[in-house]
Amino acid sequence: MAKISLCMIVKNEEKVLRRCLDAAKRFADEIIVVDTGSDDSTREIARAYTDKVYDFEWNYDFSAARNYSFSKAESEYVMWLDADDVVRDEETVKINAWKKNPDADTLYCFYDASFDSNGNPTFTFMRERIMKNDGRAVWKGFIHECVTPFGKVVKSDIRIEHRPLPDKPKKIDRNLEIYRKNIQKGARLNARDKFYYGKELLTNGYTEEGILMIESMLNVHGAFYVNKIEGLRLIGDAKHRLGDRTGAKKAYVMSFVYGAPRAGALNGLGRLAKEDEDYAEAALWFNAALNCADHSREGDFERAEERGLFPYIELSCCLWRLNRREEAFEMHKKAAALAPDHPSVKYNEKFFSKYFGNLKK
């Protein structure tokens, strides 16, 4: 059976670290915790699970900290988790089963990063999670860091959940600060860096600067096609917010050049047509979104709501405007089955009850 060293970097995680390590001890043969400057009880909690607790002076470089954690590993494989990640019991069983017959140098797992009120994942992507500990597993990127996959790459059905506590302060500008500090020190941005830096700029309200950064990524030879597709969706959304409807539409459509249409761009096109009161065209785009495939295994940031709930809600409106009332009602019922407490669904519930009676019957 293969052995796994779990390698973590942490800072002030006393509220969630036990939850993570209680699960980890069911599959990890070695636990390594690298602390980057905690001033709470994080170190003491970690020492209750492992004697391999190390300090690392924070230098605004996540890869440096993660590579340091990997350098302490002695097992055949290394694995990473964040302190607020959750590994369910059924997933620990899958990991232990994989250890009996390890079939990869780089093993990808699903990462469920956000959830709806019913606990269903709304934002999912795949991450390199378990890797052969032979020197090839090297983190790159001072933020939004990753390990370039190597050797035999396998995409598993193991799922890790990202479950920060609801009261955890959101550090929206932290990532932007890290980018700027490294750029000031002379860091050169590759295509991946430009994509994520552009996202951070957009998130923090630097809309025009963010658009320019992502556009510069599009022109880098060898840029990941999935990042190009997502980048153009982000540009489309940003230009829509700026009132540049033509630019938004061009960006959404241009994303089709790099791969199969994604639901995010199709919904964007649908919203533009709906605002123009062209409900037939809008319905076309929203129906197309419903028929999109799940591209998370390709590296996409998968948002299941964009392939279900959101287009159902929009179609209920568009079809009603087209006097296709029974079809509109059917779309509402499908939306209600997915998210009965969503504000738009609750509003539509009252609206449709005027025409179709008591919907609870």
C-alpha positions, 0 to 999 in steps of 0.5 A, spaced: 500 500 500 502 506 498 503 511 503 501 519 503 504 525 506 499 530 507 502 537 507 499 543 509 500 551 510 496 554 515 495 561 519 490 562 524 486 556 523 484 554 530 477 554 528 477 549 523 484 545 523 481 539 528 475 538 523 480 537 517 485 533 521 480 528 524 479 526 517 486 526 515 488 521 520 484 516 517 488 516 510 494 520 511 501 516 513 504 522 515 501 529 517 506 536 516 503 542 518 507 549 516 505 555 520 506 562 516 505 566 522 499 564 527 498 568 533 492 563 535 492 556 538 493 553 531 500 550 532 498 547 539 492 544 535 497 541 530 501 538 535 496 534 538 496 530 531 503 530 529 510 532 531 512 535 524 510 542 525 514 547 522 514 555 522 515 559 515 516 566 515 511 569 510 514 572 504 508 573 500 509 567 496 504 561 497 508 556 492 514 558 497 511 555 503 507 549 499 514 547 497 517 548 504 511 543 506 513 538 501 520 538 502 519 535 509 515 529 506 518 522 507 512 518 504 511 515 497 506 521 495 504 528 497 497 531 498 495 538 500 489 540 503 487 547 506 485 548 513 478 549 511 477 543 507 473 537 508 474 530 507 467 526 508 468 519 510 466 516 504 471 520 500 477 517 505 474 510 503 476 512 496 483 515 498 484 509 502 482 504 496 486 508 491 492 507 496 492 500 495 492 500 487 495 507 486 495 508 478 497 515 477 503 520 478 498 526 478 492 524 481 486 530 480 480 530 485 474 534 484 474 541 489 467 543 491 468 550 493 461 553 494 454 550 495 447 552 495 442 552 501 441 545 500 448 543 500 449 542 493 455 544 490 454 550 485 462 551 484 466 545 482 473 544 479 478 539 479 485 540 482 492 536 482 491 533 489 496 527 490 502 527 487 508 522 487 514 525 491 520 524 487 522 531 486 517 533 480 511 536 484 513 543 484 509 549 486 509 555 481 506 562 482 506 566 488 498 566 488 493 561 485 499 557 485 499 550 482 503 544 480 504 542 473 501 535 472 507 530 470 507 523 469 501 519 468 495 523 470 489 520 472 482 524 474 479 521 479 472 521 482 474 523 489 471 530 492 474 535 497 470 540 499 472 547 501 468 549 507 470 556 510 466 558 516 460 563 515 463 568 520 470 568 516 473 575 514 473 575 507 480 578 504 478 580 498 484 585 497 489 580 499 490 576 493 491 583 489 496 586 494 500 579 493 500 580 486 502 588 487 508 586 492 511 581 487 510 585 481 514 591 485 519 586 486 520 585 479 516 578 478 514 577 470 507 574 469 506 568 465 499 567 461 496 563 468 498 569 472 495 574 467 489 570 467 488 570 475 491 577 476 486 580 471 480 576 475 483 579 482 483 586 478 475 585 476 473 583 483 476 589 486 473 594 482 479 595 477 474 593 471 478 597 465 485 594 468 482 587 469 480 587 462 486 589 459 490 584 463 486 578 461 486 581 454 494 581 454 493 573 457 489 572 450 495 574 446 500 569 450 502 563 446 500 557 449 495 560 454 491 554 457 484 554 452 480 554 458 483 560 461 481 563 454 474 561 455 473 563 462 477 570 461 472 572 455 466 570 459 469 575 464 471 580 459 463 580 457 461 580 464 465 586 465 463 590 459 456 589 460 457 592 467 460 598 463 455 599 458 459 596 452 453 591 450 457 590 443 463 589 446 460 584 451 457 580 446 463 580 442 467 577 448 462 572 449 461 569 442 469 570 441 469 564 447 466 559 442 473 560 438 477 556 443 472 550 445 465 548 446 460 554 448 460 554 456 453 556 459 456 562 462 457 565 456 451 563 453 447 566 459 450 572 458 448 572 451 441 571 453 441 576 458 443 581 453 437 579 448 432 579 454 434 586 455 433 588 448 426 585 449 428 580 444 425 574 448 425 569 442 433 570 441 434 570 449 430 563 449 435 560 444 441 562 448 438 560 455 436 553 452 443 552 449 445 553 456 441 548 459 444 543 454 451 545 456 456 539 458 459 539 465 467 541 463 470 541 470 474 535 468 477 539 463 479 544 468 473 549 468 470 552 474 464 549 473 457 552 476 452 548 475 447 553 476 449 556 470 446 549 466 440 549 470 437 554 475 439 560 472 436 559 465 430 555 468 428 562 471 430 566 465 426 562 460 420 562 465 420 569 464 422 569 456 417 564 454 411 568 458 413 574 454 412 570 448 405 567 450 408 560 451 405 560 458 404 553 459 412 552 457 413 558 462 410 554 468 414 548 466 420 552 466 418 555 473 417 548 476 424 546 474 427 552 477 423 551 484 425 543 484 432 545 484 432 551 489 425 553 492 428 558 496 431 562 491 428 569 491 427 569 484 423 562 484 419 565 490 417 571 486 415 567 480 411 562 485 407 568 487 406 570 480 404 563 477 399 562 482 395 567 480 394 564 473 395 556 475 391 556 482 395 553 488 401 551 486 402 547 492 397 542 490 
